[in-house]
């Protein structure tokens, strides 16, 4: 058990150093990932708008063609009008002309709708493009800054992770799981030394008998108040001699 506790003390030391390195990066990693998400959202929005614009343009081209065809019909009927011989024929052709006019009117108002929709979509696209450009610039700035900071800490971090792996291999999975659970729940500190006869995590005073037992390092003792693993760390602990 003694060896296990010594490994746990080492693991805590390494994790504390890693946490410190992490805090040097500040909020930058979050900012970079938030910007990248926003950028992706905007780019997807842009794609959708561009698709929408294509659909409108296609329908408009179609409507223009149909109007042209209808106008052709109208001209044809108007020519026919000169050649009618009976009133009935005249009424029939006139009716056809009326029908075509109504049809043209419908198509033309759809055409206007489509032109409006196109204008609106184009203006949305322009806004989104500007937004994307702005986001891209921010993203580039922040990620360059992050890369710079990472370059400074990268080596140290890699070395710490390396050592951490080595320590982990010496510990039982069950113990590591307990350690990780406490560490996550307790702001990164799972293993705390006894300091001035108290828990180094929550400062709850410990009974002398408990301190004696902890000093033996024969068992895993959890603080009854904060639940952290209590150890006697020769470098940091003070208490009953
Ligand atoms: Zn405690």
Boltz pocket constraint, residues with backbone or C-beta under 6 A from the ligand:
constraints:
  - pocket:
      binder: B
      contacts: [[A, 199], [A, 200], [A, 201], [A, 202], [A, 203], [A, 204], [A, 223], [A, 224], [A, 225], [A, 226], [A, 227], [A, 228]]
      max_distance: 6.0
